[in-house]
C-alpha cells in the first residue's frame, strides 16, 4: 500500500533553525523527521512512498539520492570507483513529485491522483511522529467503510485554562487534557477522496474537503491516545528529540 507524505510546506514557525533545509529534513535523534516517519510505516510492511515536493524539494531529493553513502559504512574501491555497503539498506521505493512551491495540502494530494493505482492508500504529514498502529488504523477504516479516516488525538493544552463566572475565576486547570480531538494526520483514504479535491493551488485538505466529507457522513475518526507530536516549533523539536522512541512497535 502506498504512503504519501505531505512534505512541501515552508515551515514558517521553524524559521531560524531550519536554515537551508525544509522541515522534513530537520534532525530528530540524528535522523531527518521524514526518515522516522518512513521507518515507522515500514515497520508495518509499507515500503512504497510518494513525496509531493514543494519548498526546497531539491534538498529532499538530494538527501535520498546520497542516502546510502552518507548514512552507512562502506568499502570504496578507488580503482573501479565503486563502493560496497557494509549493511543492507532499507527496501524503500520512493517516488518524488514536484507539486509546486505555493501549493496547499489538498491540491498537492490531487496532483498525485494519476500515481495511485490501488483504491486504498495512506497519507500523513512530514512533521508528525506517533506510535500509531498502522494495521489497526487500516482495519478500522475498512470496518467503517467510509471514504476517509483520520487519526484523532486527545492532547494536553500547552496553556493553563481558567473557568470564569461573572468575571470571577472559579477554577484553574494547569495544562489539562482537551476534550476535543485534533487532527493528528495518519490518514487512510479511498480514491473517492479525489472527487472532494481540486488541483487549484489554494485547495486545503483540512478545510472544505474535510468539511464536505463530514457533511456527507464519509469521515471516520480513529481515536489514538499514545505518543504523538507535531513538530511545528523549536520547542516541539526539542520535545521530539527527548521523547520520541523509534524502536517501539
C-alpha positions, -999 to 999 in steps of 0.1 A, spaced: 0 0 0 14 34 -10 22 60 16 20 97 7 40 121 30 30 157 26 63 175 27 61 206 6 53 233 31 76 262 42 75 255 80 73 292 87 72 288 125 105 269 124 124 298 107 157 304 125 166 267 129 157 254 95 185 273 78 188 258 43 166 227 47 129 220 46 112 210 78 110 172 70 148 172 70 152 186 105 171 161 125 155 141 154 180 119 172 204 121 143 179 113 115 156 135 95 119 137 106 108 122 73 132 92 78 115 85 112 80 86 95 91 63 67 107 40 92 75 38 112 54 29 82 79 3 71 76 -15 104 41 -24 92 53 -35 58 47 -3 38 78 4 17 64 24 -12 64 62 -6 53 92 -27 67 125 -17 48 156 -31 76 182 -31 74 219 -29 96 243 -8 133 232 -11 122 199 -26 156 195 -42 171 192 -7 148 162 0 158 146 -34 195 153 -26 192 136 8 178 104 -6 200 103 -37 230 104 -15 214 84 13 234 51 11 269 65 12 261 92 37 242 70 62 261 37 60 296 25 64 311 12 32 342 0 14 354 21 -15 373 5 -44 391 35 -59 403 17 -90 368 7 -100 352 38 -84 327 16 -67 315 13 -31 300 -16 -12 278 -10 18 286 -29 50 249 -31 58 218 -38 37 199 -5 33 161 -1 37 139 -16 10 122 17 3 108 27 -31 104 64 -32 87 85 -59 94 122 -59 68 145 -75 71 183 -78 37 197 -68 47 234 -66 61 259 -41 29 276 -31 5 246 -34 -17 238 -4 -22 203 10 -54 194 -9 -40 204 -42 -7 185 -36 -27 154 -30 -49 159 -60 -18 162 -82 -9 127 -73 -41 110 -84 -25 95 -115 3 80 -95 -21 58 -74 -35 25 -88 -49 9 -57 -82 21 -42 -67 24 -7 -37 45 2 -22 62 33 -14 98 38 4 117 66 22 149 73 60 153 70 63 167 105 43 144 128 56 115 148 34 90 166 33 53 176 0 48 157 -6 11 150 -10 13 112 -25 -22 109 -53 -12 134 -58 21 116 -64 3 83 -86 -23 99 -107 5 115 -110 22 81 -122 -9 64 -147 -17 92 -162 18 90 -165 17 52 -160 54 47 -141 74 21 -116 88 46 -103 81 81 -81 105 101 -64 98 134 -79 119 162 -56 129 191 -65 140 226 -38 164 235 -28 183 266 -33 221 263 0 240 263 -17 266 285 -35 266 318 -72 271 314 -94 294 336 -131 288 343 -148 322 348 -182 331 361 -194 367 363 -158 380 360 -146 358 388 -122 328 384 -139 297 397 -113 270 385 -78 268 371 -66 237 353 -28 235 345 -23 221 310 -55 200 311 -63 172 287 -85 186 260 -119 170 255 -119 177 218 -100 156 193 -75 173 170 -64 161 135 -32 141 140 -28 131 104 -21 94 97 -50 92 72 -64 63 52 -82 73 20 -101 56 -7 -96 71 -42 -131 86 -40 -114 113 -19 -102 129 -52 -137 140 -60 -135 162 -29 -102 179 -40 -92 205 -65 -59 208 -82 -60 246 -78 -31 256 -56 -55 271 -30 -72 238 -21 -66 230 16 -74 194 26 -82 204 62 -108 229 52 -136 225 26 -127 188 16 -129 176 52 -160 197 60 -177 182 29 -167 146 40 -183 153 74 -214 167 57 -217 135 37 -210 113 67 -178 100 50 -151 108 76 -142 82 102 -120 91 132 -96 66 146 -90 77 182 -55 74 195 -41 83 229 -5 73 227 26 93 220 21 120 193 39 152 184 36 176 156 70 193 151 59 228 144 81 250 167 117 248 181 101 236 214 84 208 196 117 198 180 133 197 214 105 175 228 107 151 198 145 147 204 139 140 240 108 118 239 104 100 205 111 63 206 118 50 171 122 14 183 87 10 196 63 -12 177 
